[in-house]
């Protein structure tokens, strides 16, 4: 019985150590990862100070189609280093988020991505370009 316990313990330790790598401390454990697929999103560009899908409050709006987000509060939408407020997400369908005018005031290419909560898993939509 003691040898069986020792064998099981050593097997567990061996498997645990095998799973470690240089980036393991920053990696999301596989059992917590959420399988989210982005099917489409847009718009993918605009010109400086040119709104798109303009809302009644003056903000623009990005949209995306997705599968895998389990509930509305499970994700944040980000443009570069700014979380976009006014996000509306329908589970396993899609979503949208407001882009304030200040974020389209300067030319550049900016990543658009989701942060899934509570895992802090990043899901990239693509790159949004603000043209001169």
Secondary structure, DSSP 8 states (H G I E B T S, - for coil): -HHHHHHHHHHHHHHHHHT--TTTTTS--GGG----EEEEEE--EEETT--SS--TTS-EEEEEEEE---SGGGEEEEETTEEESS-EEETTTEEEEEE-GGGGSS-EEEEEEEEETTTTEEEEEEEEEEE-
